[in-house]
Structures are given as C-alpha cells and as structure tokens.
Amino acid sequence: MPQGPAASPDNRLRRIRRRYGALSTANKLGLWSAVVAALAFAVPTAVSARQALFPAEPATLLVEPNEHFCLNRWYVPETEAALRPRVSDATPGQLASWRQEGRIAHAGALEAAVSVHGNAGSSVEIRDISVTVTRREKPAPGTVTGTPGCGAGPEEPAYLVVDLDTLPLNRPVPAAYLLRSPQQRSARQMEEDMGQSLSLPHTVAADDFYSLFLVGRAQSHDCRWRATITWWDGEKTHRSTVSDKGGRDFRVVPTGDDAP
C-alpha cells in the first residue's frame, strides 16, 4: 500500500493555497505560467497543424496532463524503487516519459488541462463533460513521493474535480450529476478552493479558446479514467474523448494518507 505523510488532501490544499497567497503578483503569474506552459506553447502549433489536416472540423480539442513536480505527488511501485530519489529533480518531460512508460503514476489526483478551439468561421457550444472510470483495483505496494508546494495563478480556468472512487465502472457520468451529487461534495469544495466550478453549457466563439482543468482524485483505489466532451456546432452533436497521450486512459493511485 502506498505510504505518505499523514495529511488529508483537503488540509494539504489549504496549506498550498496559504503559501500561494503569500507570493507576490509577479511570482504568482510566473508560477501559473510554468504550470500551463506546455499547453500554451502547444495550442497554436497543434491547432494550425490539425486545421491543415482536417480543415472541415468546427473545433479542435487539446489535452495536456499536468506533469509539474511541485503540483503533483507521484506513486513509485516497488519494482521501480531506484527511480524514487530521481523524481524530485526530474523535469516535467522526464516525469511525463516515466509515467507513460508505466514506471510512475500520479498519486492522489491527476490534473489535465483541456483547451477547446473554435475554428475560424464557426462557434461551438460545449454541452456536457462526462467521466468514465474504466478500471478500479487495490493499489500495489509502493511509495509516494513529493509534496505539492505551489498554487494556481490569479486567472485560473474552470475546474471539474471528480472523486473517482465513488463512480460506477464503465459508465459515463455526466457533469450535471457530478455538480450536484452528495458523493461529490468534497470534490466541489476543492473546485471552489482552486478557482471556479465548471458551468455548462458554454459557447466557444469562432477562432477563440476555452480552457478548463479536469481533476480526477482517488483515495482508496488505483483508477483508470477518461472523459468525454459533448459539443454542438449548430447543426450536429459531437463527442470527443479526453484521454492520455496515445489514447490511453488516465491513471491515478491513492497516496495512502489516512489521517483527517
């Protein structure tokens, strides 16, 4: 079972927000830039390339998991024990590579930045985001390393936080349920602490962007999950899958923190 410092996710989040609140405006902006830099640099290039290949598509979807060390905790299985001391000094690129190879996994929560770009001449309306837990199992022995010590900047996008342990397996759960279910009350409190909760439907104007963060949390199970965005282009309803690189499901492992 993963082991970590005895502190609940909510208590850790409050400490993170206090440390963030003590930063100057310049440092806050710099910190937030570091968190979303990969997505920010990827958007213009990826959108241009995809529009060249698929000029008729009314919208482009980009997904970038957050790999920044100071905003994550990492699960290292016993078979990769030699990797543990290297995690704290690793670059986001190294962490992403190890995660995609299955050598480490997000612990406690996985945050993915999602950007929807309305292509030139067409606006789209995002109508729903559903989350599907595709696999749930008892965590394998391992350790959890890293203590998040950073916070988001003053211009946060919308958040949808989901407690994966409570969702049914292999059944998409819509945002309308996630945003009112008593079982997701703690997740909604985290949304409020981080910035603002998701609000749907939301119209993305032609040639504009809409950004949001999906956060999948796990406290007792090793979970695989993905999301689906339902959107309308004025004539047809579309569904786009939000998943990890290569179409793989996201994975998040509990931290083993049992104290309240």
N, C-alpha and C positions, 0 to 999 in steps of 0.2 A: 504494500500500500504506500503511495507517495507520502512523504513526510515534509513538513514545512513549519515555519513559525506559527505559534498559536495565536492567530488573529483572524477574525471573520473578514470576508470580502468587503462588507459594508464599513467596518471600522478602518480597514486599510484605505478604502476610498476616501473617507473623511480626512485621514492624515495626508493623503496625496493632495486633496483639494486645499488643505491648510498650507501645505508647502507651496502649492501653486499660487495661492493668494498673496504670499509674501514676495513673489517675484515682481520685478519692475515690468512696465508695459513692454519695453523693448525685449526683455528676456522672455516674456510670455509669447510674443509674436515669433521670436526666434525658435522657441521650443515647439510651438504649433507647426511652424514651417518644417521642422525636422520630422515631425510625425507624418505629415501628408506630402512630403517632398516627392516620394516615389510616384504617387498618384498624380500630382501636379505636373511633373515632367512627362508622365506617360500620356496624359489626356490629349494634348494637341497632336502628337505624333500618331498615337493609336487611332484617334478619330479620323485623321486625314488618310491614313493607310486603309482603314476599313471602309471609308466612304468611296475610295478609289476602287476597291474590290466589289463593294455592294452599294452602288450609287442609289438604288431604289429604296433602301431601308430608311424608314422615317425616324429611327432613333438608334443610338449606339450606346451599349452598356459596357462599362469598365469596372473591374473588381480588383482591389489591391488589399490583401491581408496586411495588417499592421505587424511588422517584424521588429519594431524599435525596442531595444533591450530595456530601456528604463520604463517602458509602459507595459511590460509583459513579465510573467513568470513562466518558467519553462520546466517541463517534465522530461527527465532523462532516465530511460529504462536501465535496469541493472546491466544489460548487455552492452551499454554504451557508457559505463562509468568513467572511462578515461576521458570522455568528452566534457564531463561536468566542469572542471576548472577552466575550460576554454570558453564557456558560454558567456561569462561576464565581460570578456574582452572582444567578443566577436562582433563583426559588422552586421547590419541588417541583412546584407546579401548572403553572408555566411550562415546566419540563423535560418534564412529562408531556404537555403540549399539543404541544410541538415534536416529541416522539417519536411521538405519534400521527399527526402530520401528515407524518411521514417525513423531517423536517429534521435529526434527530439519531438516534442509536441507542446502546444500551448497548454498551460496549466491554469485552471480556474475559469478563464474566459478567452475567447478569440474575437478580436475586433476586425471587421473588414470594411474598408472604405468603398462605397459604391457611388459611381457617377453616371447619370443618365444625360446624354447629349441629344437635344432635339436637332435633327439635321436641317440644313437650310431649306426654307420654304415649307416647313411642316412643324406644327406643335403637337405634343402628345400629352395624354393625361394618365398619370400613374394612379391606378385604382386599388391595387392591393399588393401586399407582400406577405406571402405565406412561408412558413418554416417547416421543414420536414426532418425529423430525426430518423436516420436510416439504419443506425446500429447503436446498441447500448449494451455494455458489458462491464463486469467487475474490473477495476484497474489492476494492471500487472504491477509487481514490485518495481520500485524506482524511487528517485528523489526529485524534489522540486527545488529549483534554484532561482535566484533573482527576487528582488523586492521592488515593485514599481515605485518610482520617486518623482514622477513628473505628472503634469496635468495638461489639459487641453487649453487652447488659446481662447481669446475673447470672442471669436467669430465662429463658434462651433456649428457644424451642420446638425441636422436632426438625428436622433438616436432611436433605434428599436432594440431593446435589450430583452433577451429571451432566456428563461430558465429551462434548459433542455431536459433536465431530469423528470419533469412533470408531463412532457408531451407524449402522445401516443406514437408508437413506432410506425414508420412508413405511411403516415397520413399527413398531408399538408394542413397546417393550422393557420388560418387567416389572421391578418393583423387586427381585424375587428374583434376577434376573440382575445388575442394576446393583450390588447389595450384595455380590456375590462375584466379579464378573468381574475378571481381571488387568488388563484395559484400563482399568478404572475405579478402580484402586488409588490414584492421585493424588487423585481426587475424594473417595474415602473418607477419606483423610488430612485433607482440608480440612474434612470433616464433623466429625471429631474435634477439630480445632483450633477450630472455631466453636462447638461445644457438644456435641450428641449426634446420633448417626445415627438415621435413621428405623427404627422397629420395627413390623412388621406380623404378624398382624392387630392392630387396636386398636379397642376398643369405646368409642363415644361415648354416654354416658348421656343419658337423656331430659332435655331442657332444659339441656344442658351444651355446652361448646365444646371442640374440639380444634384446635390451631394447629400448623402446620408451615411450613417455608420450602423452596421448590424453587429450586435454583440451577443454571441452565444455563450452562456455560462453553464458550468457543470460542477456540482458539489459532491456527487456520490458515484457517478458513472463515467466511464470512458465513452464519449459520444461522438458519432459521426453525424454531420448535418449539412444541409444545403437550403437555399431559399429560392423562391420563385416570385418574380415581379410580374404582375398583370397590368398591362397598359393598353390604351386605346388611341388610335391615330386619327380618329374622326370618321373612320369607315369600318375598321376591323379591330377585334380584340386580339392582343398578342400576349404570349407568356415567355419570359426569358429567365433562364436558370442562373442563379448566383452561386458559384462554387469556387473551389481552389483551382490553382493552375493545372492545366491538363484535364479539366473536367472532374477532378477528384472531389470527394466530399471534404468539407472542413472537419478537423478533429480537435477536440478539447478534452483534457484529462483533469480530474479534480486535484486540488492542491493538498488535500489531507488535513486542512485546517479545521479542527472540530470545535474550537472554543468559540463562544458567542462574542 
